[in-house]
Structure formats: structure tokens, C-alpha cells
Amino acid sequence: MDKSEEKYLFELGQKIENLYTNKFSSQNEFSKTVGCDPRTTRRIIRGEQNISILLMRSIAEALEIDVKDLI
């Protein structure tokens, strides 16, 4: 993965974190709603994991936003 891809994933993770902290009381609650393991959520937020479009859809649904608003 090159630096621009790393930066993009990190920025996406930060955006997700900012959005979920306004809606959920904890990362675990958010992860449970999304249907993924909390370790996966942590990796996404740190920009360490490239997420699938289906997981992105689940995240958007949990946040009650459109997928396009995450990108």
C-alpha cells in the first residue's frame, strides 16, 4: 500500500470515528450495531484495514447516513 492509500484509509477511519462518537456511547456498541468485531473497528479507525463495500454499507446504515457521505 502506498502513502496516499494509507492516508485515505486513515482519513476514512477518522471520519467514521467522529461520526460514531456522536451517536454511540462506545466503540463496542457501534461495533455490535455494525455487526463486526471491535478489533476490526479499531483497525478501521487507525486506517490499518481496507474495508469492503458491504462493511462500509453496514457502517453507513448504523450511522444513518448514505455510503457516499463516508467517501
HUSULJO-V11050 format. One record per residue. N is the residue number from 1. SS is DSSP state (2 for helix, 1 for strand, 0 for the rest). OMEGA is omega in whole degrees, -180 to 180 (999 if undefined). Layout:
BEGIN
n=N ss=SS omega=OMEGA
n=N ss=SS omega=OMEGA
END
This chain:
BEGIN
n=1 ss=0 omega=-180
n=2 ss=0 omega=-174
n=3 ss=2 omega=-179
n=4 ss=2 omega=177
n=5 ss=2 omega=177
n=6 ss=2 omega=180
n=7 ss=2 omega=-180
n=8 ss=2 omega=180
n=9 ss=2 omega=178
n=10 ss=2 omega=180
n=11 ss=2 omega=176
n=12 ss=2 omega=179
n=13 ss=2 omega=179
n=14 ss=2 omega=178
n=15 ss=2 omega=178
n=16 ss=2 omega=180
n=17 ss=2 omega=179
n=18 ss=2 omega=-180
n=19 ss=2 omega=-176
n=20 ss=2 omega=180
n=21 ss=2 omega=177
n=22 ss=2 omega=-174
n=23 ss=2 omega=-175
n=24 ss=0 omega=-179
n=25 ss=0 omega=-180
n=26 ss=0 omega=176
n=27 ss=2 omega=179
n=28 ss=2 omega=178
n=29 ss=2 omega=178
n=30 ss=2 omega=-180
n=31 ss=2 omega=180
n=32 ss=2 omega=179
n=33 ss=2 omega=179
n=34 ss=2 omega=-178
n=35 ss=0 omega=177
n=36 ss=0 omega=179
n=37 ss=0 omega=178
n=38 ss=2 omega=177
n=39 ss=2 omega=177
n=40 ss=2 omega=178
n=41 ss=2 omega=179
n=42 ss=2 omega=179
n=43 ss=2 omega=178
n=44 ss=2 omega=-178
n=45 ss=2 omega=179
n=46 ss=0 omega=180
n=47 ss=0 omega=-177
n=48 ss=0 omega=-176
n=49 ss=0 omega=173
n=50 ss=0 omega=-173
n=51 ss=0 omega=179
n=52 ss=0 omega=177
n=53 ss=2 omega=179
n=54 ss=2 omega=176
n=55 ss=2 omega=177
n=56 ss=2 omega=177
n=57 ss=2 omega=179
n=58 ss=2 omega=178
n=59 ss=2 omega=180
n=60 ss=2 omega=178
n=61 ss=2 omega=179
n=62 ss=2 omega=-180
n=63 ss=2 omega=-179
n=64 ss=0 omega=176
n=65 ss=0 omega=175
n=66 ss=0 omega=177
n=67 ss=2 omega=-178
n=68 ss=2 omega=178
n=69 ss=2 omega=176
n=70 ss=0 omega=-173
n=71 ss=0 omega=999
END
